[in-house]
Structure formats: C-alpha cells, structure tokens
Amino acid sequence: GRTSATGLLEALSVYTADLESALHYLLRVELATHDYLEGEELNIFKDFVTVVAKLYPVGGSVVKLMKTLSNWLSSIPLQRLSYQKVLDLVDNKMRIAGMFLGAELRWVGCQGSRAGLRGYPCSLWTLFHILTVQHDAMPTALENTGLEEEAAPVLQVMRRYMRTFFGCGECGRHFEQAAASSMDQVENKEDQILWLWDQHNRVNARLAGTLSDDPQFPKALWPGPTLCASCHEEKNGVHIWNRNKVLVFLRQHYGASNLSPKYSI
Ligand code: FAD
C-alpha cells in the first residue's frame, strides 16, 4: 500500500483485477437472483454486455467472454432467457478458454479493510468511470449498436442496470433520482465523464461517516489535493473545482494506459 501525506490511502492506478472481478460478480452473483431475463430486463442486460464488449479498454479472457456473450445475445431471437443458459455459456466459454472461474474474487484497488466493505460496488463505479472515458477516447465504438443515438449511452446503460439489477435497491433508487433530475443535461462525451464524477462525489458526501464507509478509505471529495492539486481552486475563501483540470485528470486516471495488470498495489 501507499500512504499519502494526509494518511489517506489513494490508489494511483486502476487495476484490471477489480474490473474482471466486477464482471465475474455481476454475471455470477448479481444476475443469479433473476431466474429469467425477459423483456426490458433482457434488453438492459444485452445493452450492458454490448457497452462493455465495445468499450472495455484492454484485452483478456473476461472481455473475450463479454464479446462472445454479446454476439450470442444479439443472434438469439428469444424474448425470455433463463439465467441458467447465460451461466452455461459463461461456463463453457471459460472452460474452452482454459479459465476456471472459482468463487474467487480478487480485489486490489477495491480491497476493503474487512469483508463486506468496498469490493463489488467500488469496482462497478470504477468500471463505469472507465467506460465513460473510453467512449470519449473511441467516439465511434458504439456505432451500429443502437446505443449511439443517445447523448449519454454509457450513463443510460448504467442507470438502467442500477435500477434493475444492482443488489442494493436503495442505491439504485438514489441513482435513478439523480439521473432523472440531471442526466438530460449531458450533451456530449465530456459531460458524460464529468456527470458521473460529480454524481459519485455526491454519493461520497452523502455516505461519509456512515456504516458503508471503510475507515481505512474514508469517503471524501475526489480527487483529493494529493492526487490532483490543480483540480482544486479557491474563490473568496470557497473551494471550487477546476472542471477542465478534473477532466484532464479523469482521462488520465481512467485511461487505458493507467490500467495495471498487477494483483497487488
Ligand atoms: P467508492 O465510492 O466505491 O469509489 C471507488 C473508487 O473510485 C475510489 O476508491 C476512488 O478511487 C474512486 N472515486 C471516488 N470518488 C470518485 C469520483 N467522484 N469520481 C471518480 N472516481 C472516484 N451505497 C450506499 O450506502 N448508499 C447509496 O445510495 C449508494 N449508491 C450507490 C450508487 C452507485 C451507482 C454505486 C455503484 C454504488 C453505490 N453505493 C451506495 C455504494 C458506495 O457508493 C460505495 O461504492 C461503497 O460504499 C464502497 O466505497 P469505496 O470506499 O470502495 O469507494
């Protein structure tokens, strides 16, 4: 680990282990609470898989799996899909690829100081921040997916996913409220990156000091001054963000070149 001058632990990199664990957890645990996917749920799941398959910034077996899943989902005319079918495909592809996906989830940047803290929700935030940055870096990646018509396709997919599948229903409702009140103001790919950053900070502020706050990783406005000094400014004694600097920082932090394949910090 790395301890900054303020005593807070702040990860400098983003770890593929967290992203892969997020996808494993999502496919094997979160979806498993639904026996069937049909109608709107099936569409939401398909769109999620498409966005990840198209925008995930690095290769690797989990992405290959998402691409296969995406092709398969768009080739079947089913209106109703049993979760077992999804699981069979995941298991088969994994076996063919020589991957054995045990119960093991490996959190690195998202490792909590004890069980039940951080982990999956942390990795899901991380994944979506990356997808917003990647959509800006590869503006045509969602062409011909049916999603490129939307002003903020990554946010819309996240919104629908959170509302429909995310294990913490209250979190999904909060996110839906926030989306309903301001997501329509997002006009371009830069706004999309900044909207998610701003929304995440609102959640951080709301959760600071509550039970879901890991004492080793206290919730705070992010990025703190040690990660990005130029992001912070002061006007008449009041803290303000330099949003241009924040955007530069987010593009770097969540950019493909800052992704680390390491399994420890
Ligand atoms: P997280 O908040 O999960 O952040 C993960 C990492 O992202 C941080 O370690 C940091 O490196 C980076 N980061 C932090 N802030 C930002 C930012 N502003 N922009 C970009 N990157 C940032 N829990 C509840 O109890 N109530 C809720 O209503 C709730 N709503 C949620 C909504 C969503 C969409 C998600 C994904 C999760 C929600 N959660 C909620 C869970 C909660 O937000 C945290 O994910 C969880 O408490 C774990 O916190 P963490 O310390 O690992 O950091």
Residues whose N, C-alpha, C, O or C-beta is under 5 A from the ligand:
A	BS01	FAD	R118 P121 C122 L124 W125 E170 C171 H174 F175 L196 W197 H200 N201 V203 S212 F217 W222
